[in-house]
């Protein structure tokens, strides 16, 4: 009798233990956890952006530590943005725990660990931290060609190939094709391939493509409304500090040249309201388009925009003057064009 009771009790305990394990797995397998520790930092805030969804979370740092936990269904790439405008890619997976350790006085030496992708990305960053940009780009290309199925390659393509000072679009197109072949279900790569194809046709010559869109104030904006002597179309996002710097430079230039310079901006953020509020806080009043479609926006394909920051300069006849200038180049080009007109 006692033997039977002990046997049944053992079975019940085993079942309860099994249920506990399964329940615990169920609680964690659909979540992602990020823990961090930074030396020489007591309190502060970081932004964590979901690049593809255009959303952001604010991470509070207390006593140099922070914890971020969220439900997650698919593997995604997050960008951790520091106050000095540098970024750190985080490869998030359901059920994974990732750890960040660093020193705020040496952010580029920050180590991210916990999954193979984050370990490899840390190794790449540390290896290339002292290299010049052309050498980093060469390393990035080599990694992409050797690991076309890795999400690291997707990040390196955007960060070191497309966002370089002088992007090589034919090379980018070739690499995108390799990545998409290795990741046929990746919709982002499919869209990027389309955008790059459009960009090859929308060169810094010829006419600006016709477009029609509604801005965040509800007004309809078309290419026909670009009636300044010089017109700038600029793509930006709240997670791209470089693009925000271009907006601020253009704001100063519009004050200097008034109606002679016309600007339209295109936001790649998910929230039109946040995009609108950001511009209002910076006293930027030109039309701003935010259709919440992010990289899927047909407007990007029409205009051949595949990267951030992006800009197109157009004259008052709709002829494209130049594309994708840096902040300094854009300012110098606009001043050159308008000052030249003024002296003639």
N, C-alpha and C positions, 0 to 999 in steps of 0.2 A: 504494500500500500504506500509506504513512505517512498519507496523507489519510484513508483508510478508518479507520485506527486512531484518528486524532485525532477523526474524526466520532463513532465509537463511544464513545470516551473522554468526549467532550462530552455525549453522551446519558446515559451512566452518571452523570456528575457532576450533570447536571440532575435526574436521577431521585433521586439521593441528597439533593440540596438540597431537592427537593420533599418527600421523606419526612421530612427534618429539620424542615421547617416544619410539616408535618402533625402530627408527633410533639410538637413544642413546643406547638401549639395544643391537642392532646389533654391535655397536662399541666396547662395553665392554664385552659382553658375551663370545667372543672368545679370550680374553686376560687375562693375569695374571699380577698382580702388587704386588711388594714387596717394602716396605718402611722401612728404618732402621735408628736408632739413637743410637750412642754409646758415652758414657761419656769418658773423658780423651783421646780422639782421635780427632786430627784435620784433618789430611789428611792421606790417605793410600789406599790400594787395597785389596780386597777379591776376591777369586775365587769361582764361583758358578758352580758346576758340575751336569750334567744330568747323573746319575749313569748308567742307562741302555743304553743310546745312546753314552756314552763315550765322550760327548762334554762339553766344558767349556765356560763360559763367565767371563769377568773381570769386577768387580764392583768398581768404583772409589768412595771414601769417601771424602767429602769436608765438613769442619766444623762439623765433627762428624755425618753427615747425608748422606744417599744415597737413590736412587730410581732406581728400576729395573722393566722394563715393557716389556712383550713379548707376541706374539700370542701363544695360547695354545689350542689344540683340546681335549686332554685327561688329566686325573688326573695323575700326575707323582710325583716322589720323587726327590728333588734336595738336594745336599750337599753343604753347605756354609763352605768353608775352611778358617780358620784363620791363621795368620802368625805363631802362636805357634803350628801349625799342628793339632789342635783340629778341630772337625767338628760339624756342626749343621744341622740336617735334616729339610727340608722345604717341606711340602706337598702342592703342587701347583695344583690348580683347575681352569678350564676356568671360567672367570668372577669373580674370587675371589681377594680380597685384603688382604694381610698379613702384619703384622707389627712386627718389631723386635726392642726391647729395651734392652740395656745392658750397661755394663761398661767393658772396655778392661782389667781392672785389676781383674775382676771377671767374666770371660767369661762363666764359667759353670752355672752362675746364669742368663744368658740371657733368656729373655722371648719372645716367638714367639706366636702371637695371630692373630685371625681374622677368623679362621674356626675351627670347632669342632676337627678335627684331630690335628691341630697345638696346640690347647689349651690342648688337652689330652697329647700330646707328651711333652709339657712344664711341665705339672704336673708330668709326669713320671720322667723326668730328675731331677727336683727339689727334688722329693721324694727320689731318689736314689743317689743324688750327693755326700753324705757322706758315702755311703755304700761301703763295700769291694766287689771286683769282683764276688765272688761266690754268695753273697747275691743279687747283681744286676741281675745276670743270673737267679736266682730263681724268682725274680720279673718279669723278662722278659718272662720267661716260663709261669708263671701264667697269665700274660696279653695276651700272644699269645693264650693260651688255652681258655680264656674267650672271646677273640675278634678275631676269625680266619678270619673274612671278612675285617678287618681293614688294611689299608696300613701301619699303625704303626707297626703291627705285622710282616709284611714283613721286615721292617727295623730292628726291634729288633732281629729277627732271624739271620740276617746277622751280625749285629754289636755285639751282646752279646752272641750268641750261636756259630755261625760258626767262628767268629774272636776272640774267647776267646783264652787264652794262651794254653789251652788244650781242643780243640773242641771235643765235644761228638757227633760223626757222627750218631750213631744209634738214639740218641735223636733228632738230627737235621732232620733226615729222617722222624721220626714219626711226628714231628711238621710240616714239609713241606707237608706231606700227609693231615694233618688237614687243613692247609691253602688252599691247592689246592682243597680240597673238598668244601670249602666255597667260593672259587674263581675259578670255573672251566674254566673261559675264560682267566685266567691269564697265558700267554705264558711263562713269566719269571719263574713262579713257576713250570711249567711243565718241563722246561729245567733244573732247579735246582734239581728237583726230579731225572732226568736222571743222572746228574752229581754226585749226592750223591750216587746213586746206583753204578755208576762206581767206585767211591772212595772206597766203601766198598770192591770191588773186587781188586782194586789196592792198596794193603796194603804196609806197609814198609817191605815187603818180596817179594821174587820172582824176576822175570825179568821185566825190563822196557818194556812197549809195543812198538812195532815198530811204527814209525811215519815218515812222509815225509811232508815237508812244504817249502815254499819259504820265504827267509828273506827280509828285507827292502833294501838290495843291489841287489836283484834279484838272489841270489844264492840258490840252492836247499840244504836243510838241512835235514839230517836223523839221526836216533839214531846210525847208524853205524859210524858216524863221531865223536862220543864221545869217544876219545881215550886217554884221560888223565888218570893218576893213580886214580884220583877222578874227577867226572864230576857233574856239578850242572845245573839243569834246574830250572829257576826261572820265575814265572809269576808276572807281575808288571803293574802299570798304573800311568799316570801322576797325577791322583787324589788320589793316595795312597802313602802317605809319608813314611809309614813303608816299603813298597816294594822298594821305591827309596833308603832308607837307606841300604837295603840288597844289592842292585846293587852296591852302593859305597863301601860297605865292601868287596864284591867279587872283585871289581876292584883292591883294595889294595892287596888282596890275590893273584890275578893273577900276579901282579908285583913281589910279594915275591916268588911265586912258579913256575912262567913261564909256560912252557908247561905241567907241572905235573898236573895242574888244568885246566880243560876245562869247559867253561860256554856257555850256550845258554839261551837267555831270550825270553819270550813271552809277548808281550804288548797287553793289553785289551783296548787300546785306539782306537778311531774311525779313527784317521788320522795316516797312516804310516809315512808321512812326518814329522809331529810334534814329533812322537815317535823317529824317526831317529835323528832329530836335537837335541832333548834332550840328547840322549846318546852321540852324537858327542861333545856337549858342556861340558859333563863330562868326555871326553876322554875315553869313553867305546867303545871298538872295536870288541867285540865278536859278533857272529850272533844274530840278533834280529828279531823275527817273529811278524808281525802285519798284520793279514788278514782282519781287519776292521769288523769282525763278532762279536766282543765283546764276550758276554757269549754264543752266538750261535755257536762259533767256534767248529768244530768237533775235533780239536786237544785237547781241554780241556777234552772232553769226553774220548778220547783215553788215555790220561795221568792221568785221574782221578783228575782233578783240579776243585775245587768247590768254592774256597775262594781266597781272596787277603789279604795279600801277601801269596804266595805259593811257595814251593821249593821241589825239589827231588834231593837227592844225590845218585849217581850211581858209581859203580866201573868200571874198564876197561873191565869187562866181561859182563856188562849190568845188574848186580845184584843191586837191590835197597838196599841202606844202610839205609836211613831214609827219612822222609817226614816232610814238614811243620815245620821246626825248626825256632825259633826266630833268630833275627840277631846275638845275642850273642852266642846262641847254635850252629848256623851254622858255625860261625867263629871257635869256640872251636872244633867242630867235624872235620872240614877240617884240622886244624892244628894238631889235634891228629892223624888223619889218615896219613897225609903226613910226619909229623915228626917221627912217628913210623916207616914208611917205610925207612926213611933216616938212622935211627940208626941200622936197621937190616942188 
